[in-house]
């Protein structure tokens, strides 16, 4: 959701620049095309494996566990997973595919270990 808002914002800024400076329009359009091409390459900081420092786990996990009714176990396992994987998926639920280590760590019974 945040990446969609960011891309809409970038598109609006680029369009405003094109309209305000017609002499520079071609380079702005080329820049916009480059940004849209590589938009899929963008990974927010902290969501790719190994991109966090251990001291950054607590605030990320607090955010991740903010919507659950089971805060203590969520925070415990999230921080354990973050310490191992050094990443926390964005949002309060799902999105685990951006951090394979976090996603693939399983309990003894085969269920997901990380919230």
Secondary structure, DSSP 8 states (H G I E B T S, - for coil): -HHHHHHHHHHHHHHHHHHH-GGGHHHHHHHHHHHHHTGGG---TTSSTT-S-GGGHHHHHHHHTTT-S-HHHHHHHHHHHHHHHS---SSSS--GGG-HHHHH-B-TTSSBS--
